[in-house]
Amino acid sequence: MNILNDFLRLFYPKICGVCEEQLLINEKIICTVCRHDLPLTNFTKFDENSITQKFYGRIDIEKGYSLLFFRKEGITQKIIHELKYRGNEEIGEFFGNWLGEIVQEKKEFKEVDFIIPVPLHPKKLKQRGYNQVTKFGEKLSNYLQIPYLENELVRVSATKTQTFKARFERFSNVDTKFLLKNPLFFNNKHILLIDDVITTGATLESCANEFQKSQNCKISILTMACSDLIN
């Protein structure tokens, strides 16, 4: 098997998702040099940080965490772009493993009942072929031993990509609608909402508002990255 892997690497070398240099045998997805350049948030608290502060006065957040800062034209933007638009779902697994180890060790989400991804509209899902946070969520589910429910929250209105919208336009966007299929199921539950990037927080806020239809439903948020202008 090792000989076959070496043969495949010779003719189909794996490259870094950031610098596009060939990965060494012990490297996965991102080379060691680029991994050291990733802008880690280094949040030390899960219940009081830029993520939880972002939603003050909007929705109640129990815990919040993002691994990386997201900056325009930065290294995080490039790696997330690889995940979302170039079909490299292994990046979702990579971040799921990384964040899974962090939250498993700190036990901050031990009271969570379900992991819920921000859903894509069916048209977008068909066009892209996958939800970029699916592999991410599945890995988190394995680490935390918490069910990953992909079909309970659905997006019922399609919006144009927010990549090219101005910050104010994204914040003011009221076209994104979500629907929780069975609100009673989430009564007295603690939900971990996951996504790739938080910018204004409007999408996650809209998702969280759906869970307010359930009685005493607690919300926490976990993402791969967040804007460093989030405050």
Buried (B, 14 or more C-beta within 10 A) or exposed (E): EEEEEEEEEEEEEBEBBBBEEEBEEEBBBBBEEBBEBBBEBEBEEBEEBBBBEBBEEEBEBBBBBBBBBBBEEBBBBBBBBBBBEEEBBBBBBBBBBBBBEBBBEEEBBEEBBBBBBBBBBEEBBEEEEBBBBBBBBBBBBBBBEBEBBBEBBBBEEEBEEBEEBEEEEBEEBEEBBBBBEEBEEBEEBBBBBBBBBBBBBBBBBBBBBBBEBBEEBBBBBBBBBBBBEBE
